[in-house]
Amino acid sequence: MKSYDLIAIGTGSAMNIVEAVLQSEPDKKAAVIDKDEPGGICLTRGCIPTKILVYPAELVRIVEHARELGIHTGIKQVDFQGIMDRMRSILRRDTGEIRESLKGAKNIDYYHAAAEFIAPYQLKVQDEIITSKMIFLCLGSKPLIPQVKGLPGVPYHTSDTILGIQQLPRILAILGGGYVAAEYAHFFSAMGSNVTVIGRNRRFLPAEEPEVSELAQKEMSRHMTILTNHEVIEVALSKKGKKTVLARDRGTGEAKNVMADEILVAAGRASNTDILHPEKGGIKVDDRGWVVVNEYLETSQPNVWAFGDAVGKHLFKHVANYESKVVYYNAVLGSKVKVNYGAVPHAVFAYPEIASVGVRQKEALEAHGEEGILIGFHRFHNTAKGEAMAVRDYFVKVIVEAETSRILGAHIIGPHASLLIQEIITLMYTEEKSVRAIIDGMHIHPALSEVVERAFFSLMPPHQYDHTLKEGWL
C-alpha cells in the first residue's frame, strides 16, 4: 500500500488545492487521479470547447444583423471542419501541457485511471492500493440519459461525444431545453444545420426568469424550431439510417415526429459516484448519487472533502473554483469557512446571450414579500448605444431589497450580457451589497453599461412591474 499526504480525484478545480499545498510544502507527496483526459470537464468537453465553437456562431449572427445597419454583406462559406479542428487543436495543446506537467512533477503521482474506495481512506487505482488521511473529491459529472424507449439502440451524441463529430448534420434533434441544449442549438444552427430543440418543461431555459425565457425562445426561434412542454416518447432508427424522435405535447397530447440525421441528448447532468463506490469509504451520497457535504464542504468521513459537480449544487466551473478556496481554507489551513451561494452567477452563451446572478423574482417574493422588494427594468434600445446597435427587446432586470437597497438578483438578456452583469456581481460580494455605487457612480456615455445603471434608476414595486410588463409598456 502506498501512502500519500493528500489524494485528489479530478484534475479540474482540485488542482487549485494540490498546487497551493505543494507550493507551500514542497516535501509533501500527492496522488492525482483522473480517468479522463486531464484538465477537468470544463476544459475537455465543457465550457472551453463550447465557447470556442459558439464565438464563430455569434459572428455569423452579427454579420446577418449587420444588414439592418446598412451593411450589405454575406457569408461566403462556413468552414465547419476548420472550426472543429481549431477547437480540437486547442484542447490537445492544453490537455497535453497539463499531462506533461503532471507526469513531470516530482511530488505528484499521476494516475490516468478510475479509482474506487475499498475502505475508509483507501482507494484502488490501477493495480495499486493507495491511502491518505486527506482526500479531495472533485469528480465532475456525466450526461444524464433519460429513460426513452428505443434510445439505447439508436446512435446518439451527448456533450461528451459531440465534440468529436466529423460532419455537420443536415438535421439535428436536441433532447433537452437547458443551457447545453441552447448553446449547441445556437452553434449548429449558425453552422447551417436544421435544428429542432425538444424540451419537456413548459418553458425554454426554465432556470431563467420567465420573461428572459420567453424572449430567448422568441429570438432563437428565428433560426431553429423550439418545442416546449413535449415529452420524448420513443426514438427509432430507419433502415436508411435516419433517426426519428416521437414527442408528445404534454398539454394537448398531440404527437409529433421529428426526423434527424443526428440526435444530441442534452437532458442535464448526473452523478458519476457509481464508479467510485463512496459507501465503502464511509461517504454518504443522496438518492441521486451526489456526495453529501456540510456547509464547510466536508463529507460524512472526516478529512474527506467534496466540491464542484460532485456535490450536485451549482454545476459551473467558477463555482468549483470558489469551492476549492473554501476547501483549502478549511482542510489545509484549519479555518471554519462556510460556503456561500448567495450570489452565484452564470451565463448562457447563445444568441442572444443571457446572464444571471442571485435570486429570481419569485424567490425574492417568497423570502421578502410584496412590500420587501423593488424591481428595476430597462431595455437596451432605450439607451443611446443600444439604439446605435439596433438591438430590440433585450433588457436588464434587477431585484433589490426595499429597506436596505441590497442587490438580491439581476437578469440580463442581450449583447455582452456576461460582461454587463459583472459590476452587479462584484457589488453583491461586498459587505453592503448596495446599489449606491451604481446609482452614485459615473457610467460612460454613450456606453452599453448605461442599461445597467438605468435599470437601477427605475426601481418599482413588483405589482407595478408585473402590470407594466403585461401591458407592454416597459
Secondary structure, 3 states (H helix, E strand, C coil): CEECCEEEECCCCHHHHHHHHHHHCCCCCEEEECCCCCCHHHHHHCHHHHHHHHHHHHHHHHHHHHHHHCCCCCCCCCCHHHHHHHHHHHHHHHHHHHHHHHHHCCCEEEECCCEEEEECCEEEECCEEEECCCEEECCCCEECCCCCECHHHCCCECCCCHHHCCCCCCEEEEECCCHHHHHHHHHHHHHCCEEEEECCCCCCCCCCCHHHHHHHHHHHCCCCEEECCEEEEEEEECCCCCEEEEEEECCCCCEEEEEECEEEECCCEECCHHHHCHHHHCCCECCCCCECCCCCCECCCCCEEECHHHHCCCCCHHHHHHHHHHHHHHHHCCCCCCCCCCCCEEEECCCCCEEEEECCHHHHHHHHCHHHEEEEEEEHHHCHHHHHHCCCCCEEEEEEECCCCEEEEEEEECCCHHHHCHHHHHHHCCCCCECHHHHHCCCCCCCCCHHHHHHHHCCECHHHHHHHHHHCCC
